[in-house]
Structure formats: C-alpha cells, structure tokens
C-alpha cells in the first residue's frame, strides 16, 4: 500500500509534499503571497516543529537527495530553468550549463540518479541524466530533426533593464544571414520565455 502524502499547513498553492528518504523531514513547495513564485519549505528538525523557507529561489520542481540533507531542484532564472543541488542552508550548486527550458516533463530521482526533459535552441524534448558520479549528460534525443531545423536561426538569451530598474530576460531569435529584421518584445506574456523549437 502506498504511503499517503504528509499533511502540511500553508497556502492553497502548497504542492509536492514529500518525506525525506530517512523519514525524518518533510519538504514542500509554497508561496509567500499568491502572485509570487513557489519556494521550497522544509520541516527539517533541529528542535523545531515549524517549517522554514530554504531559499528565495523560485523552484519549479524538486526531489530529495538520497542523503536527506539536500535537494535536486529545477529553478527559474529568467529565460533559463537551471538544474542543480540545493543545500538546506540555501546554497545552490548549479550543475546544468547553457540556457534551456528544463522539467516540463517532470523531474525524477532515485538513489541520486536524476532525470529531466530539456529543450534548448537546438533540441526539443531531450532526456537528460545526472548520474551517481554527478556527470550530467543527454541520454536520448527523440527529435533529432530539430537540430537541422534550428540551423535557420540563431537564438540567445538577452537581458535588459526596464524603466523601474528590474532586470528582464528573454530569448532573442533571428534568422541567419540577415542583418536587419523586425524585433518584437513581449516581456509580460504571462508565461515564461520559450525557445522557438518548443512549439514545432
């Protein structure tokens, strides 16, 4: 019989409530306010029954690491969704490289082998692995034709500041071989920036 999810108190946005592998701790995603990103909270012991926020980083998905003292996470960083280890003291160790949309197919972990789905400027829906030796590599590309499709344009993450001094990020896509092209900026689209081949 499967164990029921642990119960925690939080806002209506509480999600992904999970017990640590050693059974002593409970982590979950929640938001301080309805309009803010989800953060990782933990009932991590230390003599307190209260939960505490692990960090202010906007977490898209997580799994407990096998040691029950850290987490494998996907976190939003503008146009990039980065993968890495988040320590209980809030320190993030990034293991992914290059801007990509990671985790739309979820994040799975078992015995510190972690898998996720990733799309970047040249690939759509690839499956990536972080193995027990902490090596990160592509396991499968089910859509190899997107490499050829993406040769027609160049994509890069660009950053700029708005009138309020806030840094915004986006994906700039432009056709190869042309020096002047129209530019459309939609910084408040209601969904995070995507690379062009994601919708193909």
N, C-alpha and C positions, 0 to 999 in steps of 0.2 A: 504494500500500500504506500502510495506517495505521501510524503510529509506535506502538510498544509503550510502555506506561506505564513511566516511570522506576522503578527499584527503590530503596527506602529501608529503613533499619533502624528498627524501632520496635516497639510492642506489637502484639498481634493485632488491635487496633482501628484500625490505620492505614487511612485512606480518602482518596479524592480526590487521589491523587498527580498533580500537574500541573507541566509545564515552563513557564517564563515565555515570553512571546511572543518575547523576544530570544534564547531558548535557553540562557541562562547560569545560570538559577536553577531550583530545584525546591522546590515547596511541597506540603504535605500536612496532613491533619488527624490528630491522635493525642491520646491521653490520658495524663497522668502516672500515673494509677492506674486500675484497671478501673472503679471506681464514679464517676469524675469525668467532667465534660463534655469534649467534644472541643475542643482548642485548635489554632491554626494554627502550624505549624512551617515553617521555611524554610532551605534550603541557599542562602544569599544571597551567597556570596562573601566579599569583604573579607579575603582571605588565609587563610580557614579552610575546611576541608572538613567541619566539624561543622555540624549543624543547630542552630537555636536557636528557642525559642518566641517568636513575635511579640508575643503578649499573653496575659493570663489570661482574656480574654473567651471565653465559651462560644460557639463558632462552629457554626452549623447548615449553612452552605453557603458556598462562596466561588468566585470566578473571578479570575484575574489581570486587572489593568487593563492597557490597551494599552502604558503606559509601562514596564512590567516592574518598577516600584518600589513599587506599592501593589496593593491587592486590593479587589474589590467583595464585600461579605460580608452574610450574614444572621446575626444573633447573638441569642441568647436573653437576655431581660431580664425574667424572671418571666412575666407573662401576655402580654408583648409580644415579638414577634420583629422586631427593628429592621433596617432596610437602610441601608447607607452604605459609605464608603470607609475601609479600614484601612491606615494607613501602615506601612512596615516598622519604624518606631520605636515602634509600638504605639498611636499616636494614632488614635482612631476619630472620624470625622466623620459623624454621623447625617444622613441625607437623607430618611428617611420621617417621617411625623407621625401621631400617633394610634396607640393600641394596636391591633394586628392580628396574626393568625397568618399569617406570610408564608413562602412557599417550599415548601409541601407538594407542589407540582407541580414543584419544582426551581428552579434559578437558572441563567439562560442569559446569556451575554455575547459580543458581537462588536464590536470597534472601539469600546469604551466605551459601547455601547448595551446596557443590561441589562434583562432581563425576568424577572418572577416572578409566581406566583399568590398572591393575598391574599384572606383572609376577615376581616371585621370585624363589628361589631354590626349593620350593615345590609346587608351584601353577602356572598355566598358564591362563592368561586372566580373572582374578578375577575382580569384580567390587567393588570399594571402595568408601566410602562416608565420607565427613566431614560435620557433621550436624550443626545446628544453635548454639548448645552448645559447639562447637569446639571439639566434640568427633569424632575420626577417627576410622572407623571400616569397616570390609569386609561385603558387602551387599549380594554378590552372587558369588559362585564358580561354573561356568558352566562345569568345567573339574575336578571333584574331584578325578578322577583316577590318575592324575599326582602326587598326594601325595604318592600313593603306588609306582609309577614308580620311583620317586626320592629317595626312600629308598635304592636303589642300589649304590648310590654315595653320596659323601659329596661335597658341594660347598661353597666356601668362597671368599670374596674379598681380594685380596692381593695387596700390594703396594711395589714398589721398585724405586730406582733412576737409571736413565740411565747415560751414560758417561758424559753428559752435566749437570748433577745435577738436571734434571727435574724429578718430581715425576710422575710415571706411575702407573696405576691401571689395574687390570684385575680380571677375575673370574677364580679361580683355582678349577677344578672339578677332583675328583679322586674316583675310585671305593672303596667301603667299604671292609674291610678285607684284603687288600693288602698293604704291607709296601713299596714296590718298584715298581714304574710304570714310563713309559717314560713321559717326560714333553715337551710339545710343546708351545713355546711362540710366539705369533703374535701380538706385541704391536702396529703395524701400519696397521691394517687391512682395514682401510677406513670406518669402521662402528663401532659403539660403542660395547663394550663387551656385550655379552648376556649370560644368564643362559641357561643351556642345554635343559630344557624342553620347551623353547620357540619355538624350531623348530620341536617338536614332533607332 
